[in-house]
């Protein structure tokens, strides 16, 4: 073998046995499987699971907290819209609807009660639009002021508004205040929403004669009426709010939920009246609301009877 051939052979052997140069830092060599990082490794999956758990908690908080805030806002809007739907020609004191309506629904409420706010915001507008305006139902509001002194003051103020035939507009304004304050999600009692000064401002907002209203509220003219209505509610076994009578009888199985249930109840009473009339009997009353679920009460502990202001 010549010297030139020997040198070529030595160079070939040197290249074959030379160790491979490491890949540049930050790069990975490709594997025969098409490689890349193993996204199904245990560590990666644990990290991913942690992110998923955190995201789930965030979603729940948004639904619970954000959703409830949206509910209050929706209710306030619904009440403000309903204010323009109240049929002024059907207002008679604390009654709303024709005296000839075959079904009389009496609602006992407290202006600080969150469940009264729910009913007044979500149920009552539909009852007024679909059942009161059509002459089938007459509503009557009565007070069960059991949540403290501001409940009593608001109840008396409502009766003063009724003297000027503006009760239903005044009632709407008071519950709108509660909706905007988030009373359903975060119940607060006697925190200054219904002081005398604020109740008088609401009277101005709904167009009442302030001189007459202020005198009525300051003297607590209708305090005896409010106390009598509380005793009356208790005599029917109504201890919490809202509570309901239909044609003078309490809804012992709870209040309907939704306008469909209220309409079904009204239809059942109308049929019972028609049957009794055909048979020559007196108009029947009802004490149950078939196929409905109960409305939770804000409280079952009556407040002490209020006294006149000195």
PyMOL commands that set and color helices and strands:
alter all, ss='L'
color gray80, all
select helices_A, chain A and resi 3-17+42-83+88-90+114-122+124-132+149-163+167-180+196-205+210-218+223-235+259-278
alter helices_A, ss='H'
color red, helices_A
select strands_A, chain A and resi 91-92+95-96+103-109+137-143+243-246+249-250
alter strands_A, ss='S'
color yellow, strands_A
deselect
rebuild
show_as cartoon
